[in-house]
């Protein structure tokens, strides 16, 4: 499975839980878990909400497509 987002890694860097993120962005814990495992990707608008909650640039939440 291809990784598209780094939500799980950024949560770890910020020492935040997926439960905390779910509450911050108004989504279920199950939904956030699927984002963290890259089984499902959040819509672009929601990705910006996640970035705001984590106080990071939205680009930090994405896996680069070029090195």
PDB file as gemmi writes it, atoms N, CA and C in Angstrom:
CRYST1    1.000    1.000    1.000  90.00  90.00  90.00 P 1                      
ATOM      1  N   UNK A   1       0.839  -1.174   0.000  1.00  0.00           N  
ATOM      2  CA  UNK A   1       0.000   0.000   0.000  1.00  0.00           C  
ATOM      3  C   UNK A   1       0.890   1.245   0.000  1.00  0.00           C  
ATOM      4  N   UNK A   2       0.522   2.181  -0.815  1.00  0.00           N  
ATOM      5  CA  UNK A   2       1.289   3.415  -0.915  1.00  0.00           C  
ATOM      6  C   UNK A   2       0.895   4.392   0.184  1.00  0.00           C  
ATOM      7  N   UNK A   3       1.891   5.051   0.756  1.00  0.00           N  
ATOM      8  CA  UNK A   3       1.645   6.070   1.782  1.00  0.00           C  
ATOM      9  C   UNK A   3       1.493   7.416   1.100  1.00  0.00           C  
ATOM     10  N   UNK A   4       0.437   8.133   1.465  1.00  0.00           N  
ATOM     11  CA  UNK A   4       0.204   9.461   0.913  1.00  0.00           C  
ATOM     12  C   UNK A   4       0.335  10.541   1.975  1.00  0.00           C  
ATOM     13  N   UNK A   5       0.018  10.194   3.212  1.00  0.00           N  
ATOM     14  CA  UNK A   5       0.075  11.219   4.254  1.00  0.00           C  
ATOM     15  C   UNK A   5       0.987  10.790   5.394  1.00  0.00           C  
ATOM     16  N   UNK A   6       1.379  11.779   6.184  1.00  0.00           N  
ATOM     17  CA  UNK A   6       2.278  11.584   7.326  1.00  0.00           C  
ATOM     18  C   UNK A   6       1.577  11.966   8.631  1.00  0.00           C  
ATOM     19  N   UNK A   7       0.266  11.857   8.651  1.00  0.00           N  
ATOM     20  CA  UNK A   7      -0.479  12.290   9.827  1.00  0.00           C  
ATOM     21  C   UNK A   7       0.001  11.563  11.079  1.00  0.00           C  
ATOM     22  N   UNK A   8       0.176  10.264  10.991  1.00  0.00           N  
ATOM     23  CA  UNK A   8       0.617   9.492  12.149  1.00  0.00           C  
ATOM     24  C   UNK A   8       1.983   9.968  12.647  1.00  0.00           C  
ATOM     25  N   UNK A   9       2.910  10.208  11.732  1.00  0.00           N  
ATOM     26  CA  UNK A   9       4.256  10.651  12.109  1.00  0.00           C  
ATOM     27  C   UNK A   9       4.221  12.033  12.752  1.00  0.00           C  
ATOM     28  N   UNK A  10       3.410  12.926  12.198  1.00  0.00           N  
ATOM     29  CA  UNK A  10       3.335  14.281  12.750  1.00  0.00           C  
ATOM     30  C   UNK A  10       2.667  14.247  14.125  1.00  0.00           C  
ATOM     31  N   UNK A  11       1.649  13.414  14.288  1.00  0.00           N  
ATOM     32  CA  UNK A  11       1.040  13.250  15.616  1.00  0.00           C  
ATOM     33  C   UNK A  11       2.094  12.803  16.625  1.00  0.00           C  
ATOM     34  N   UNK A  12       2.921  11.851  16.240  1.00  0.00           N  
ATOM     35  CA  UNK A  12       3.973  11.359  17.141  1.00  0.00           C  
ATOM     36  C   UNK A  12       4.971  12.469  17.457  1.00  0.00           C  
ATOM     37  N   UNK A  13       5.374  13.217  16.434  1.00  0.00           N  
ATOM     38  CA  UNK A  13       6.314  14.332  16.645  1.00  0.00           C  
ATOM     39  C   UNK A  13       5.755  15.362  17.619  1.00  0.00           C  
ATOM     40  N   UNK A  14       4.459  15.609  17.513  1.00  0.00           N  
ATOM     41  CA  UNK A  14       3.800  16.609  18.358  1.00  0.00           C  
ATOM     42  C   UNK A  14       3.320  16.026  19.696  1.00  0.00           C  
ATOM     43  N   UNK A  15       3.544  14.728  19.883  1.00  0.00           N  
ATOM     44  CA  UNK A  15       3.122  14.017  21.096  1.00  0.00           C  
ATOM     45  C   UNK A  15       1.622  14.182  21.342  1.00  0.00           C  
ATOM     46  N   UNK A  16       0.860  13.992  20.260  1.00  0.00           N  
ATOM     47  CA  UNK A  16      -0.597  14.060  20.309  1.00  0.00           C  
ATOM     48  C   UNK A  16      -1.158  12.705  19.913  1.00  0.00           C  
ATOM     49  N   UNK A  17      -2.352  12.407  20.385  1.00  0.00           N  
ATOM     50  CA  UNK A  17      -2.985  11.125  20.071  1.00  0.00           C  
ATOM     51  C   UNK A  17      -3.994  11.281  18.934  1.00  0.00           C  
ATOM     52  N   UNK A  18      -4.337  10.177  18.327  1.00  0.00           N  
ATOM     53  CA  UNK A  18      -5.360  10.210  17.289  1.00  0.00           C  
ATOM     54  C   UNK A  18      -6.714  10.572  17.901  1.00  0.00           C  
ATOM     55  N   UNK A  19      -6.927  10.203  19.145  1.00  0.00           N  
ATOM     56  CA  UNK A  19      -8.160  10.587  19.841  1.00  0.00           C  
ATOM     57  C   UNK A  19      -8.232  12.109  19.952  1.00  0.00           C  
ATOM     58  N   UNK A  20      -7.132  12.742  20.321  1.00  0.00           N  
ATOM     59  CA  UNK A  20      -7.080  14.195  20.422  1.00  0.00           C  
ATOM     60  C   UNK A  20      -7.402  14.823  19.066  1.00  0.00           C  
ATOM     61  N   UNK A  21      -6.783  14.309  17.995  1.00  0.00           N  
ATOM     62  CA  UNK A  21      -7.005  14.853  16.667  1.00  0.00           C  
ATOM     63  C   UNK A  21      -8.467  14.696  16.252  1.00  0.00           C  
ATOM     64  N   UNK A  22      -9.041  13.546  16.533  1.00  0.00           N  
ATOM     65  CA  UNK A  22     -10.447  13.314  16.190  1.00  0.00           C  
ATOM     66  C   UNK A  22     -11.344  14.363  16.839  1.00  0.00           C  
ATOM     67  N   UNK A  23     -11.069  14.670  18.089  1.00  0.00           N  
ATOM     68  CA  UNK A  23     -11.861  15.679  18.793  1.00  0.00           C  
ATOM     69  C   UNK A  23     -11.636  17.066  18.201  1.00  0.00           C  
ATOM     70  N   UNK A  24     -10.396  17.372  17.831  1.00  0.00           N  
ATOM     71  CA  UNK A  24     -10.057  18.692  17.292  1.00  0.00           C  
ATOM     72  C   UNK A  24     -10.724  18.962  15.944  1.00  0.00           C  
ATOM     73  N   UNK A  25     -10.816  17.942  15.110  1.00  0.00           N  
ATOM     74  CA  UNK A  25     -11.364  18.144  13.765  1.00  0.00           C  
ATOM     75  C   UNK A  25     -12.793  17.631  13.623  1.00  0.00           C  
ATOM     76  N   UNK A  26     -13.366  17.159  14.714  1.00  0.00           N  
ATOM     77  CA  UNK A  26     -14.767  16.748  14.693  1.00  0.00           C  
ATOM     78  C   UNK A  26     -15.050  15.512  13.863  1.00  0.00           C  
ATOM     79  N   UNK A  27     -14.124  14.575  13.892  1.00  0.00           N  
ATOM     80  CA  UNK A  27     -14.301  13.311  13.169  1.00  0.00           C  
ATOM     81  C   UNK A  27     -14.210  12.171  14.175  1.00  0.00           C  
ATOM     82  N   UNK A  28     -14.659  10.988  13.764  1.00  0.00           N  
ATOM     83  CA  UNK A  28     -14.611   9.836  14.664  1.00  0.00           C  
ATOM     84  C   UNK A  28     -13.181   9.328  14.798  1.00  0.00           C  
ATOM     85  N   UNK A  29     -12.935   8.642  15.898  1.00  0.00           N  
ATOM     86  CA  UNK A  29     -11.609   8.040  16.111  1.00  0.00           C  
ATOM     87  C   UNK A  29     -11.305   7.030  15.026  1.00  0.00           C  
ATOM     88  N   UNK A  30     -12.329   6.311  14.570  1.00  0.00           N  
ATOM     89  CA  UNK A  30     -12.138   5.307  13.514  1.00  0.00           C  
ATOM     90  C   UNK A  30     -11.695   5.968  12.213  1.00  0.00           C  
ATOM     91  N   UNK A  31     -12.274   7.102  11.885  1.00  0.00           N  
ATOM     92  CA  UNK A  31     -11.896   7.829  10.673  1.00  0.00           C  
ATOM     93  C   UNK A  31     -10.446   8.279  10.756  1.00  0.00           C  
ATOM     94  N   UNK A  32     -10.065   8.868  11.878  1.00  0.00           N  
ATOM     95  CA  UNK A  32      -8.683   9.326  12.050  1.00  0.00           C  
ATOM     96  C   UNK A  32      -7.725   8.143  12.008  1.00  0.00           C  
ATOM     97  N   UNK A  33      -8.124   7.030  12.561  1.00  0.00           N  
ATOM     98  CA  UNK A  33      -7.292   5.827  12.515  1.00  0.00           C  
ATOM     99  C   UNK A  33      -7.052   5.388  11.072  1.00  0.00           C  
ATOM    100  N   UNK A  34      -8.076   5.454  10.240  1.00  0.00           N  
ATOM    101  CA  UNK A  34      -7.915   5.082   8.827  1.00  0.00           C  
ATOM    102  C   UNK A  34      -6.990   6.057   8.105  1.00  0.00           C  
ATOM    103  N   UNK A  35      -7.044   7.334   8.483  1.00  0.00           N  
ATOM    104  CA  UNK A  35      -6.102   8.306   7.897  1.00  0.00           C  
ATOM    105  C   UNK A  35      -4.681   7.955   8.312  1.00  0.00           C  
ATOM    106  N   UNK A  36      -4.500   7.679   9.607  1.00  0.00           N  
ATOM    107  CA  UNK A  36      -3.157   7.399  10.134  1.00  0.00           C  
ATOM    108  C   UNK A  36      -2.541   6.148   9.518  1.00  0.00           C  
ATOM    109  N   UNK A  37      -3.376   5.195   9.168  1.00  0.00           N  
ATOM    110  CA  UNK A  37      -2.866   3.960   8.570  1.00  0.00           C  
ATOM    111  C   UNK A  37      -2.816   4.040   7.046  1.00  0.00           C  
ATOM    112  N   UNK A  38      -3.218   5.189   6.489  1.00  0.00           N  
ATOM    113  CA  UNK A  38      -3.234   5.423   5.046  1.00  0.00           C  
ATOM    114  C   UNK A  38      -4.181   4.501   4.295  1.00  0.00           C  
ATOM    115  N   UNK A  39      -5.185   3.974   4.980  1.00  0.00           N  
ATOM    116  CA  UNK A  39      -6.215   3.182   4.292  1.00  0.00           C  
ATOM    117  C   UNK A  39      -7.184   4.106   3.568  1.00  0.00           C  
ATOM    118  N   UNK A  40      -7.367   5.301   4.100  1.00  0.00           N  
ATOM    119  CA  UNK A  40      -8.253   6.319   3.526  1.00  0.00           C  
ATOM    120  C   UNK A  40      -7.534   7.651   3.655  1.00  0.00           C  
ATOM    121  N   UNK A  41      -7.738   8.524   2.688  1.00  0.00           N  
ATOM    122  CA  UNK A  41      -7.129   9.850   2.745  1.00  0.00           C  
ATOM    123  C   UNK A  41      -8.195  10.891   3.072  1.00  0.00           C  
ATOM    124  N   UNK A  42      -7.848  11.845   3.934  1.00  0.00           N  
ATOM    125  CA  UNK A  42      -8.817  12.895   4.239  1.00  0.00           C  
ATOM    126  C   UNK A  42      -8.998  13.810   3.031  1.00  0.00           C  
ATOM    127  N   UNK A  43     -10.200  14.372   2.877  1.00  0.00           N  
ATOM    128  CA  UNK A  43     -10.384  15.369   1.816  1.00  0.00           C  
ATOM    129  C   UNK A  43      -9.432  16.550   2.040  1.00  0.00           C  
ATOM    130  N   UNK A  44      -9.119  17.256   0.983  1.00  0.00           N  
ATOM    131  CA  UNK A  44      -8.171  18.361   1.056  1.00  0.00           C  
ATOM    132  C   UNK A  44      -8.567  19.392   2.111  1.00  0.00           C  
ATOM    133  N   UNK A  45      -9.856  19.722   2.174  1.00  0.00           N  
ATOM    134  CA  UNK A  45     -10.315  20.700   3.163  1.00  0.00           C  
ATOM    135  C   UNK A  45     -10.021  20.222   4.585  1.00  0.00           C  
ATOM    136  N   UNK A  46     -10.213  18.946   4.809  1.00  0.00           N  
ATOM    137  CA  UNK A  46      -9.986  18.374   6.137  1.00  0.00           C  
ATOM    138  C   UNK A  46      -8.494  18.309   6.430  1.00  0.00           C  
ATOM    139  N   UNK A  47      -7.690  18.064   5.422  1.00  0.00           N  
ATOM    140  CA  UNK A  47      -6.242  18.040   5.616  1.00  0.00           C  
ATOM    141  C   UNK A  47      -5.757  19.397   6.137  1.00  0.00           C  
ATOM    142  N   UNK A  48      -6.355  20.464   5.641  1.00  0.00           N  
ATOM    143  CA  UNK A  48      -6.017  21.800   6.139  1.00  0.00           C  
ATOM    144  C   UNK A  48      -6.459  21.966   7.596  1.00  0.00           C  
ATOM    145  N   UNK A  49      -7.604  21.410   7.961  1.00  0.00           N  
ATOM    146  CA  UNK A  49      -8.057  21.451   9.359  1.00  0.00           C  
ATOM    147  C   UNK A  49      -7.079  20.700  10.257  1.00  0.00           C  
ATOM    148  N   UNK A  50      -6.601  19.561   9.770  1.00  0.00           N  
ATOM    149  CA  UNK A  50      -5.626  18.762  10.521  1.00  0.00           C  
ATOM    150  C   UNK A  50      -4.341  19.565  10.710  1.00  0.00           C  
ATOM    151  N   UNK A  51      -3.882  20.198   9.641  1.00  0.00           N  
ATOM    152  CA  UNK A  51      -2.663  21.011   9.715  1.00  0.00           C  
ATOM    153  C   UNK A  51      -2.837  22.151  10.725  1.00  0.00           C  
ATOM    154  N   UNK A  52      -3.987  22.800  10.702  1.00  0.00           N  
ATOM    155  CA  UNK A  52      -4.247  23.879  11.657  1.00  0.00           C  
ATOM    156  C   UNK A  52      -4.236  23.357  13.084  1.00  0.00           C  
ATOM    157  N   UNK A  53      -4.879  22.220  13.316  1.00  0.00           N  
ATOM    158  CA  UNK A  53      -4.941  21.648  14.661  1.00  0.00           C  
ATOM    159  C   UNK A  53      -3.543  21.299  15.167  1.00  0.00           C  
ATOM    160  N   UNK A  54      -2.702  20.788  14.265  1.00  0.00           N  
ATOM    161  CA  UNK A  54      -1.349  20.377  14.648  1.00  0.00           C  
ATOM    162  C   UNK A  54      -0.337  21.521  14.562  1.00  0.00           C  
ATOM    163  N   UNK A  55      -0.801  22.672  14.087  1.00  0.00           N  
ATOM    164  CA  UNK A  55       0.065  23.858  13.945  1.00  0.00           C  
ATOM    165  C   UNK A  55       1.285  23.567  13.073  1.00  0.00           C  
ATOM    166  N   UNK A  56       1.018  22.976  11.916  1.00  0.00           N  
ATOM    167  CA  UNK A  56       2.072  22.694  10.936  1.00  0.00           C  
ATOM    168  C   UNK A  56       1.612  23.167   9.561  1.00  0.00           C  
ATOM    169  N   UNK A  57       2.561  23.334   8.665  1.00  0.00           N  
ATOM    170  CA  UNK A  57       2.239  23.611   7.275  1.00  0.00           C  
ATOM    171  C   UNK A  57       1.614  22.349   6.692  1.00  0.00           C  
ATOM    172  N   UNK A  58       0.570  22.502   5.901  1.00  0.00           N  
ATOM    173  CA  UNK A  58      -0.138  21.346   5.351  1.00  0.00           C  
ATOM    174  C   UNK A  58       0.809  20.427   4.575  1.00  0.00           C  
ATOM    175  N   UNK A  59       1.869  20.978   3.999  1.00  0.00           N  
ATOM    176  CA  UNK A  59       2.816  20.159   3.232  1.00  0.00           C  
ATOM    177  C   UNK A  59       3.549  19.144   4.101  1.00  0.00           C  
ATOM    178  N   UNK A  60       3.652  19.429   5.400  1.00  0.00           N  
ATOM    179  CA  UNK A  60       4.302  18.479   6.309  1.00  0.00           C  
ATOM    180  C   UNK A  60       3.483  17.209   6.490  1.00  0.00           C  
ATOM    181  N   UNK A  61       2.212  17.265   6.136  1.00  0.00           N  
ATOM    182  CA  UNK A  61       1.338  16.112   6.301  1.00  0.00           C  
ATOM    183  C   UNK A  61       1.337  15.191   5.088  1.00  0.00           C  
ATOM    184  N   UNK A  62       2.024  15.602   4.039  1.00  0.00           N  
ATOM    185  CA  UNK A  62       2.033  14.811   2.805  1.00  0.00           C  
ATOM    186  C   UNK A  62       3.387  14.173   2.556  1.00  0.00           C  
ATOM    187  N   UNK A  63       3.367  12.988   1.982  1.00  0.00           N  
ATOM    188  CA  UNK A  63       4.583  12.303   1.570  1.00  0.00           C  
ATOM    189  C   UNK A  63       4.978  12.896   0.215  1.00  0.00           C  
ATOM    190  N   UNK A  64       6.203  13.405   0.061  1.00  0.00           N  
ATOM    191  CA  UNK A  64       6.605  14.008  -1.214  1.00  0.00           C  
ATOM    192  C   UNK A  64       6.561  12.984  -2.343  1.00  0.00           C  
ATOM    193  N   UNK A  65       6.207  13.452  -3.523  1.00  0.00           N  
ATOM    194  CA  UNK A  65       6.168  12.531  -4.659  1.00  0.00           C  
ATOM    195  C   UNK A  65       7.503  12.503  -5.399  1.00  0.00           C  
ATOM    196  N   UNK A  66       8.386  13.460  -5.088  1.00  0.00           N  
ATOM    197  CA  UNK A  66       9.728  13.483  -5.681  1.00  0.00           C  
ATOM    198  C   UNK A  66      10.740  13.730  -4.594  1.00  0.00           C  
ATOM    199  N   UNK A  67      11.908  13.179  -4.765  1.00  0.00           N  
ATOM    200  CA  UNK A  67      12.943  13.327  -3.745  1.00  0.00           C  
ATOM    201  C   UNK A  67      13.874  14.448  -4.070  1.00  0.00           C  
TER     202      UNK A  67                                                      
END                                                                             
